[in-house]
Amino acid sequence: MKVRFAPSPTGHLHIGGVRTALFNYLFVKNQDGQFVLRIEDTDVSRSSGEMAEEIVEGLLWLGMKWDVGPIYQSGRFEKYRETAARLLEEGKAYRCFCTPAEIEARRNSPGIENAGGAENAGEKIYKYDRLCLDLTHEQIQQKLREKIPYAIRFFIPPGKTYFKDAIHKEMETANSELEDFAILKSDNSPTYHLSVVVDDSDMGITHVIRGDDHLSNTFKQVLLFKALGLNPPKFAHLPLILGPDKKKLSKRHGETSILEFKKNGYLPETLVNYLSQLSWLPADSKKIFTMEELVKQFNLTKLSKSSPVFDYDKLRFLNGRIIQLKEAKELYQLLVENHHFMNEYNAVPTEKKIALIHLVKPRMKTMVDFEAKFAIYLKGELNYHNGDLEKLNETYSNTDMKGCLKLLLLRLENIDGSRFGSADIEAELRTCAAENNMDAAALIHPARFALTAEAVSPPIFDVFAFLGKEESIKRINRFIDYLEKTDA
């Protein structure tokens, strides 16, 4: 058994392509088959080596290592030309000397009716009129002598075309609905239909799993397989992923390169787990699966044909869950490998950085969220000018906070630095509150803001312990000074 993921390097590797690759990978590994990576770069003018490298890097980052490839179609042009010449010789294709301008003129001529229904209202539906099919042998030879460029078109035979799809079931169309499509362009380069059929056959592809925007293409490709005396592979067309507005996911929804997700702090496990649930649900959809566990469970026949909606909030939530499940040491290593801001902290002992990661990770949604926390806890970059202080002032005045923090400072000064742990600090704070007949919150909330400039933080006593006695006192005094200047 063999499948292929065959992206075109004319743009970034997007979410839809990644899910297609993932389902191909899960399916074929479940069957102990081979995963082929084929780069469909026949459009030389638009294909980019940089985009091809991005595809390779993205798949490796997600853990989808191919067994064969990458194979580049640009190195197989001669094979495609030989196949087109064979179909031409067998009378299953013909030369078309019509220029794009001539075809466009006929497309815009009166009498071309809209056949696309309300969705395509106002659009003219044109099917190639087979003008060149009626050329005589003498006319063809004359045009060849004049070196008039020509494409080669496949002749659609009469009848109907069928194929069975694992998701959409029985598919059928009248061949009269199909046009004689080009298989070789006038520049002697192959079209998508020809190259994909030749390659799927030569590479022994047994199953083609791709987006259902290829459903209409499949009829043409099935006809090409049959014209070449070949058995088509089995097909499964995945429903397209939609944005929150229920329209096809695109740039307007923020769809971007898969490596942008990496840059923005998403983990590969997050993308794999989330995308696996778009059209398919593992046995326990709330569980975080390894790739190996997903492979064991995957079943192509269990895929839904309904289009799923890509939800960035759910993706972010899932990413936060996975961050929480990871050990601080592993998160530290991932930060060092993938996020340049860590270079600013080379002088900080590794143990302290790992301790900070352990402290703040329960509230992190992406890996880049750690950058702001590192700046707060290790650099002391505190921004008091934010909405958190305004909310705090709704409960506590500047005078109240200064008074409470000064009382707290007296207690903190009395704690031996060697026992400045969370339990000791909590005991001192609560004793201070009780002796001064106040709620502990009147000390905790101002202290939290003094230490972090945030209204929400890890457990405040753990924050004290992490910062240590000297730094904690320094930050409280700094905030008191700020409050006094503000009052002035």
C-alpha positions as CSV (number, residue, x, y, z in Angstrom):
1,M,0.0,0.0,0.0
2,K,1.3,3.4,-0.9
3,V,0.0,7.0,-0.7
4,R,1.4,10.3,-1.7
5,F,1.3,13.8,-0.4
6,A,1.8,16.0,-3.5
7,P,1.9,19.7,-2.7
8,S,2.7,22.4,-5.2
9,P,5.6,24.7,-4.1
10,T,3.8,27.8,-5.5
11,G,2.9,29.0,-2.0
12,H,3.1,28.2,1.7
13,L,2.1,24.9,3.2
14,H,-1.2,25.7,4.8
15,I,-3.5,24.1,7.3
16,G,-5.6,22.3,4.6
17,G,-2.5,20.8,3.1
18,V,-1.2,19.7,6.5
19,R,-4.4,17.9,7.3
20,T,-4.3,16.1,3.9
21,A,-0.7,15.1,4.6
22,L,-1.6,13.9,8.1
23,F,-4.5,11.7,7.0
24,N,-2.4,10.2,4.3
25,Y,0.3,9.5,6.9
26,L,-2.0,8.0,9.5
27,F,-3.8,5.9,6.9
28,V,-0.7,4.3,5.3
29,K,1.2,3.8,8.6
30,N,-1.9,2.1,10.0
31,Q,-1.6,-0.3,7.0
32,D,2.3,-0.6,7.2
33,G,2.5,1.0,3.8
34,Q,4.7,3.8,2.4
35,F,4.3,7.5,2.5
36,V,5.6,9.3,-0.6
37,L,6.4,13.0,-0.7
38,R,6.1,14.3,-4.3
39,I,6.7,18.0,-5.1
40,E,4.4,19.0,-8.0
41,D,6.6,21.8,-9.5
42,T,5.6,21.5,-13.2
43,D,4.6,25.2,-13.2
44,V,8.3,26.3,-13.3
45,S,7.5,30.0,-13.5
46,R,5.5,29.9,-10.2
47,S,7.3,27.2,-8.3
48,S,9.7,28.2,-5.6
49,G,12.6,26.3,-4.2
50,E,12.1,28.2,-0.9
51,M,8.5,27.0,-0.7
52,A,9.6,23.4,-1.4
53,E,12.1,23.7,1.5
54,E,9.3,25.0,3.7
55,I,7.1,22.0,2.9
56,V,9.9,19.6,3.8
57,E,10.7,21.5,7.0
58,G,7.0,21.7,8.0
59,L,6.4,18.0,7.6
60,L,9.5,17.0,9.5
61,W,8.6,19.4,12.3
62,L,5.1,17.8,12.6
63,G,6.7,14.3,12.7
64,M,5.6,13.1,9.2
65,K,8.8,11.5,7.8
66,W,8.3,10.2,4.3
67,D,9.5,6.8,3.1
68,V,10.0,7.8,-0.5
69,G,11.1,11.2,-1.8
70,P,11.0,14.0,-2.1
71,I,10.4,13.4,-5.8
72,Y,10.3,16.6,-8.0
73,Q,8.0,16.5,-11.0
74,S,10.2,19.0,-12.8
75,G,12.7,16.2,-13.3
76,R,10.2,14.0,-15.1
77,F,9.1,16.1,-18.0
78,E,10.3,13.7,-20.7
79,K,8.1,10.9,-19.3
80,Y,5.1,13.2,-19.5
81,R,5.8,14.2,-23.1
82,E,6.3,10.5,-24.1
83,T,2.9,9.7,-22.6
84,A,1.2,12.6,-24.3
85,A,2.8,11.5,-27.6
86,R,1.5,8.0,-27.1
87,L,-2.1,9.2,-26.5
88,L,-1.8,11.4,-29.6
89,E,-0.5,8.5,-31.7
90,E,-3.4,6.2,-30.5
91,G,-6.0,8.8,-31.4
92,K,-7.0,9.4,-27.8
93,A,-5.7,13.0,-27.9
94,Y,-5.3,15.6,-30.6
95,R,-3.4,18.8,-31.3
96,C,-5.0,22.1,-30.5
97,F,-3.6,25.1,-32.3
98,C,-6.1,27.6,-30.7
99,T,-4.4,30.4,-28.9
100,P,-5.5,31.5,-25.4
101,A,-6.8,34.8,-27.0
102,E,-8.9,32.9,-29.5
103,I,-10.4,30.6,-26.8
104,E,-11.1,33.7,-24.7
105,A,-12.9,35.4,-27.6
106,R,-15.1,32.4,-28.2
107,R,-15.8,32.1,-24.4
108,N,-17.0,35.7,-24.5
109,S,-19.0,35.4,-27.7
110,P,-22.9,35.7,-27.6
111,G,-24.8,32.5,-26.9
112,I,-22.6,31.1,-24.1
113,E,-25.2,30.5,-21.4
114,N,-24.7,30.4,-17.6
115,A,-24.9,26.7,-16.7
116,G,-23.7,27.1,-13.1
117,G,-27.0,28.0,-11.4
118,A,-27.5,30.8,-9.0
119,E,-24.1,30.5,-7.4
120,N,-22.5,31.3,-10.8
121,A,-25.1,33.8,-11.9
122,G,-23.7,36.2,-14.5
123,E,-20.8,33.9,-15.3
124,K,-20.4,32.3,-18.7
125,I,-19.7,28.6,-18.7
126,Y,-17.5,27.7,-21.6
127,K,-16.5,24.2,-22.7
128,Y,-13.9,23.8,-25.4
129,D,-15.7,23.5,-28.7
130,R,-13.4,20.9,-30.3
131,L,-12.6,23.2,-33.2
132,C,-9.2,21.6,-33.8
133,L,-10.6,18.1,-33.6
134,D,-12.1,18.7,-37.1
135,L,-8.8,19.7,-38.7
136,T,-7.8,17.6,-41.7
137,H,-4.5,15.8,-41.9
138,E,-3.3,18.4,-44.5
139,Q,-4.4,21.3,-42.3
140,I,-2.5,19.9,-39.3
141,Q,0.7,19.3,-41.4
142,Q,0.5,22.8,-42.8
143,K,0.3,24.3,-39.2
144,L,3.2,22.1,-38.1
145,R,5.3,23.3,-41.1
146,E,4.5,26.9,-40.1
147,K,5.6,26.0,-36.6
148,I,2.4,27.2,-35.0
149,P,2.5,26.3,-31.3
150,Y,-0.1,23.8,-30.1
151,A,-1.3,22.1,-27.0
152,I,-2.4,18.4,-26.9
153,R,-5.9,17.8,-25.7
154,F,-7.4,14.6,-24.4
155,F,-10.5,13.4,-26.3
156,I,-13.4,12.7,-23.9
157,P,-15.2,9.6,-25.1
158,P,-18.9,9.3,-25.0
159,G,-20.7,7.6,-22.1
160,K,-20.4,8.0,-18.3
161,T,-17.5,7.9,-15.9
162,Y,-17.7,6.4,-12.4
163,F,-15.4,6.0,-9.4
164,K,-16.0,5.0,-5.8
165,D,-14.9,7.4,-3.1
166,A,-14.2,6.2,0.5
167,I,-16.0,9.3,1.9
168,H,-18.4,10.4,-0.8
169,K,-19.3,6.9,-1.9
170,E,-20.5,6.4,-5.6
171,M,-19.5,9.2,-7.9
172,E,-20.8,9.5,-11.5
173,T,-20.9,12.0,-14.3
174,A,-22.0,12.1,-17.9
175,N,-18.9,12.5,-20.1
176,S,-20.8,15.2,-22.1
177,E,-20.3,17.4,-19.0
178,L,-16.5,17.2,-19.4
179,E,-14.4,19.2,-21.9
180,D,-11.5,17.9,-23.9
181,F,-8.8,19.1,-21.4
182,A,-5.2,19.9,-22.2
183,I,-2.6,17.3,-21.2
184,L,0.4,19.1,-22.7
185,K,0.7,22.9,-22.9
186,S,2.0,24.7,-26.0
187,D,5.3,25.2,-24.2
188,N,5.7,21.5,-24.0
189,S,5.1,21.3,-20.2
190,P,2.5,18.9,-18.8
191,T,-0.7,19.9,-17.2
192,Y,-1.7,18.7,-13.7
193,H,-4.0,16.0,-15.0
194,L,-1.3,14.3,-17.1
195,S,1.5,14.5,-14.6
196,V,-0.5,13.3,-11.6
197,V,-1.8,10.2,-13.5
198,V,1.6,9.3,-14.9
199,D,3.3,9.7,-11.5
200,D,0.6,7.9,-9.5
201,S,1.0,5.0,-11.9
202,D,4.8,4.9,-12.0
203,M,5.1,5.3,-8.3
204,G,2.6,2.5,-7.5
205,I,0.2,4.8,-5.6
206,T,-2.7,2.6,-4.3
207,H,-4.8,5.3,-2.6
208,V,-5.2,9.0,-3.3
209,I,-6.4,11.0,-0.3
210,R,-6.9,14.7,-1.0
211,G,-9.3,17.6,-0.7
212,D,-12.8,17.4,-2.2
213,D,-12.0,20.4,-4.4
214,H,-10.4,17.7,-6.6
215,L,-13.6,15.7,-7.0
216,S,-14.3,17.1,-10.5
217,N,-10.7,16.5,-11.5
218,T,-11.0,12.9,-10.6
219,F,-13.4,12.1,-13.4
220,K,-10.8,13.4,-16.0
221,Q,-8.0,11.5,-14.3
222,V,-10.0,8.2,-14.2
223,L,-10.5,8.6,-18.0
224,L,-6.8,9.1,-18.5
225,F,-5.9,6.0,-16.4
226,K,-8.3,4.0,-18.6
227,A,-7.0,5.4,-21.8
228,L,-3.5,4.3,-20.8
229,G,-4.7,0.9,-19.9
230,L,-4.1,1.5,-16.2
231,N,-6.2,0.8,-13.1
232,P,-6.9,4.0,-11.1
233,P,-6.0,4.1,-7.4
234,K,-8.7,4.1,-4.8
235,F,-9.9,7.6,-3.9
236,A,-10.9,9.5,-0.7
237,H,-11.7,13.2,-0.9
238,L,-11.6,15.1,2.3
239,P,-14.1,17.9,3.1
240,L,-12.6,21.3,2.9
241,I,-11.8,23.1,6.2
242,L,-13.9,26.2,6.8
243,G,-13.3,29.4,8.7
244,P,-15.6,30.7,11.5
245,D,-17.8,32.3,8.8
246,K,-18.4,28.8,7.3
247,K,-16.5,29.8,4.1
248,K,-13.4,28.1,2.8
249,L,-10.4,28.7,5.1
250,S,-8.2,31.4,3.6
251,K,-5.9,34.3,4.3
252,R,-8.8,36.4,5.5
253,H,-9.3,34.0,8.4
254,G,-5.6,34.3,9.3
255,E,-4.6,31.1,7.5
256,T,-0.9,31.1,7.2
257,S,2.1,28.9,6.7
258,I,2.5,25.9,9.0
259,L,5.9,27.3,10.1
260,E,4.2,30.5,11.2
261,F,2.4,28.4,13.8
262,K,5.7,27.2,15.0
263,K,7.1,30.7,15.1
264,N,4.0,31.8,17.0
265,G,4.6,29.3,19.7
266,Y,2.4,26.3,18.8
267,L,3.7,22.8,19.4
268,P,3.7,20.1,16.7
269,E,1.6,17.8,19.0
270,T,-1.1,20.5,19.1
271,L,-1.4,20.8,15.3
272,V,-1.4,17.0,14.9
273,N,-4.0,16.4,17.6
274,Y,-6.3,19.3,16.5
275,L,-6.2,18.5,12.8
276,S,-6.8,14.8,13.4
277,Q,-10.1,15.8,14.8
278,L,-11.2,17.8,11.8
279,S,-13.5,15.2,10.0
280,W,-12.4,12.3,12.3
281,L,-12.8,11.7,16.0
282,P,-10.4,9.3,17.8
283,A,-11.9,7.1,20.5
284,D,-11.4,9.7,23.2
285,S,-11.4,13.1,21.6
286,K,-10.4,14.8,24.9
287,K,-7.1,12.8,25.2
288,I,-3.8,14.1,23.9
289,F,-2.5,11.4,21.5
290,T,1.0,10.6,20.3
291,M,1.4,10.2,16.6
292,E,1.8,6.4,17.1
293,E,-1.5,6.3,19.0
294,L,-3.3,8.1,16.2
295,V,-1.9,5.7,13.7
296,K,-3.2,2.7,15.5
297,Q,-6.7,4.2,15.7
298,F,-7.1,5.8,12.3
299,N,-9.8,4.5,10.0
300,L,-10.5,6.1,6.6
301,T,-14.1,4.8,6.5
302,K,-14.9,6.7,9.7
303,L,-14.3,10.2,8.2
304,S,-17.2,12.6,7.9
305,K,-18.0,14.3,4.6
306,S,-19.2,17.4,6.5
307,S,-16.8,20.4,6.3
308,P,-15.2,21.1,9.7
309,V,-14.6,24.6,11.1
310,F,-11.1,25.7,12.1
311,D,-11.3,27.3,15.5
312,Y,-8.2,29.2,16.6
313,D,-9.5,29.6,20.2
314,K,-9.8,25.8,20.5
315,L,-6.3,25.4,19.0
316,R,-4.9,27.9,21.5
317,F,-6.6,26.2,24.4
318,L,-5.3,22.8,23.3
319,N,-1.8,24.2,23.0
320,G,-2.0,25.4,26.6
321,R,-3.1,22.0,27.8
322,I,-0.1,20.4,26.1
323,I,2.3,23.0,27.5
324,Q,1.0,22.2,31.0
325,L,1.6,18.5,30.5
326,K,5.2,18.9,29.5
327,E,8.1,18.9,32.0
328,A,9.7,22.3,32.5
329,K,13.1,20.8,31.3
330,E,11.5,19.8,27.9
331,L,9.9,23.2,27.5
332,Y,13.2,24.9,28.3
333,Q,14.9,22.9,25.6
334,L,12.1,23.8,23.1
335,L,12.5,27.5,23.9
336,V,16.2,27.4,23.5
337,E,15.9,25.6,20.1
338,N,13.1,27.7,18.6
339,H,12.8,31.1,20.2
340,H,15.6,33.7,19.9
341,F,14.6,35.7,23.0
342,M,16.2,33.0,25.1
343,N,19.6,34.3,24.0
344,E,19.1,37.3,26.3
345,Y,19.2,35.1,29.3
346,N,22.4,33.1,28.6
347,A,23.9,34.5,31.8
348,V,21.0,33.3,34.0
349,P,21.6,29.9,35.5
350,T,19.7,27.1,33.7
351,E,18.2,25.9,36.9
352,K,16.6,29.3,37.5
353,K,15.2,29.5,34.0
354,I,13.7,26.0,34.3
355,A,12.2,27.0,37.7
356,L,10.6,30.0,36.1
357,I,9.1,27.9,33.4
358,H,7.7,25.5,35.9
359,L,6.2,28.4,37.8
360,V,4.4,30.1,34.9
361,K,3.6,27.3,32.5
362,P,0.1,26.6,33.9
363,R,-1.0,30.0,32.4
364,M,0.9,29.8,29.1
365,K,-1.1,29.3,25.9
366,T,1.8,29.4,23.4
367,M,5.5,29.2,23.7
368,V,5.9,32.8,22.8
369,D,3.9,33.7,26.0
370,F,7.0,32.8,28.0
371,E,8.9,35.8,26.5
372,A,6.8,38.3,28.5
373,K,7.2,36.3,31.7
374,F,10.9,36.0,31.3
375,A,11.1,39.8,31.0
376,I,9.0,40.3,34.1
377,Y,10.5,37.7,36.4
378,L,14.2,37.8,35.3
379,K,14.6,41.4,34.0
380,G,12.1,43.1,36.2
381,E,10.4,44.9,33.3
382,L,7.3,46.0,35.1
383,N,4.7,48.1,33.3
384,Y,2.5,49.7,35.9
385,H,0.5,51.7,33.3
386,N,-2.1,49.1,32.4
387,G,-5.7,48.3,33.0
388,D,-4.8,45.9,35.8
389,L,-3.9,48.8,38.1
390,E,-7.0,50.7,37.2
391,K,-9.1,47.6,38.2
392,L,-7.1,47.3,41.4
393,N,-7.8,51.0,42.2
394,E,-11.5,50.2,42.0
395,T,-11.1,48.3,45.3
396,Y,-8.0,49.8,46.9
397,S,-6.8,53.4,46.8
398,N,-3.2,54.3,46.4
399,T,-3.1,55.3,50.1
400,D,-4.5,52.0,51.2
401,M,-2.1,50.0,49.1
402,K,0.9,52.0,50.3
403,G,-0.1,51.5,53.9
404,C,-0.6,47.7,53.4
405,L,2.6,47.2,51.5
406,K,4.6,49.1,54.1
407,L,3.2,46.8,56.8
408,L,4.1,43.8,54.7
409,L,7.6,45.0,54.2
410,L,8.2,45.1,57.9
411,R,7.2,41.4,58.1
412,L,9.3,40.4,55.1
413,E,12.4,42.2,56.5
414,N,12.2,39.9,59.5
415,I,12.3,36.7,57.5
416,D,15.7,35.1,57.3
417,G,16.7,35.0,53.6
418,S,17.7,31.3,53.9
419,R,14.1,30.4,54.8
420,F,12.4,32.7,52.3
421,G,10.0,30.0,51.1
422,S,6.4,30.2,50.1
423,A,5.1,28.6,53.4
424,D,7.1,31.1,55.6
425,I,6.0,34.0,53.5
426,E,2.4,33.0,53.6
427,A,2.5,32.6,57.4
428,E,4.0,36.1,57.8
429,L,1.5,37.7,55.4
430,R,-1.5,36.2,57.1
431,T,-0.2,37.0,60.6
432,C,0.3,40.6,59.4
433,A,-3.3,40.7,58.1
434,A,-4.7,39.3,61.4
435,E,-2.7,41.6,63.6
436,N,-3.9,44.6,61.7
437,N,-7.5,43.4,61.5
438,M,-7.6,43.3,57.7
439,D,-8.4,40.7,55.1
440,A,-5.4,38.9,53.7
441,A,-6.5,40.0,50.2
442,A,-5.7,43.6,51.1
443,L,-2.1,42.5,51.2
444,I,-2.1,39.8,48.5
445,H,-3.5,41.9,45.6
446,P,-1.3,44.9,46.0
447,A,1.7,42.6,46.6
448,R,1.0,40.7,43.4
449,F,0.9,43.8,41.3
450,A,4.0,45.1,43.0
451,L,5.9,42.0,42.1
452,T,4.6,41.4,38.6
453,A,2.6,44.5,37.4
454,E,-0.2,42.0,36.7
455,A,-3.5,41.2,38.3
456,V,-3.2,37.5,37.7
457,S,-0.1,35.5,38.4
458,P,1.1,32.1,39.6
459,P,0.4,31.6,43.4
460,I,1.7,34.8,45.0
461,F,3.8,33.0,47.7
462,D,5.5,31.0,45.0
463,V,6.3,34.2,43.2
464,F,7.9,35.7,46.4
465,A,10.0,32.5,46.8
466,F,11.1,32.5,43.2
467,L,12.2,36.2,43.3
468,G,13.8,35.9,46.7
469,K,13.9,38.2,49.6
470,E,16.1,41.0,48.2
471,E,14.3,41.2,44.8
472,S,10.8,41.0,46.4
473,I,11.5,43.9,48.8
474,K,13.1,45.9,46.0
475,R,10.0,45.5,43.8
476,I,7.6,46.4,46.6
477,N,9.6,49.6,47.4
478,R,9.7,50.4,43.7
479,F,5.9,50.2,43.5
480,I,5.4,52.2,46.7
481,D,7.6,55.0,45.1
482,Y,5.5,54.9,42.0
483,L,2.3,55.3,44.0
484,E,3.8,58.2,45.9
485,K,4.8,59.9,42.7
486,T,1.3,59.3,41.3
487,D,-0.3,60.9,44.3
488,A,2.0,63.9,44.0
